[in-house]
Amino acid sequence: MKSEKGITLTYLIIYVVLLILVVSTLSIVSTHFYSNTKYLMDNGKYVSEFDKFNMYFIEDVKNNKEIYSADANKIVFEDGTVYTYSEKSIYRNKVELCRNIESCIFSKLQETDDNNFTKKIINVKLSIAGEDKFETEINYVLKYW
């Protein structure tokens, strides 16, 4: 008797059904994955505007001991660096740093610690426009040593 080895029609149907199930499962998972990464990429655009501002502002705060003037839309450091908020943008010495800024408010504060040492603090309230509004309020301590 001759041995007939091979794939029968039943096994072929089972393989095709399993292959369809695996491919459909992978397509569902990848669809959800890519739709969620698109959501993250859209929100990340607006947060990067804050990162650009924060990078320059921290450097200037740590290099200065005094603030010449601080009002809601403008702050001037002792070395002459000026940050200005106007027309939905933040400018550093007339160079645009950030766009799509809904509001930016600078204020000057002072805090006394346990040793009666007064620290000068700059409070920045920032709101960035986008699909989801990004709002933050940060206190920056000027150089005091």
WOQUITA-V586959 format. One line per field, one symbol per residue. ss: DSSP state (H for helix, E for strand, L for the rest). A space follows every 10 residues. Layout:
ss->???
This chain:
ss->LLLLLLLLHH HHHHHHHHHH HHHHHHHHHH HHHHHHHHHH HHHHHHHHHH HHHHHHHHHH HHHLLLEEEE LLLEEEELLL LEEEEELLEE EELLEEEELL EEEEEEEEEE EELLLLLEEE EEEEEEEELL LLLEEEEEEE ELLLL
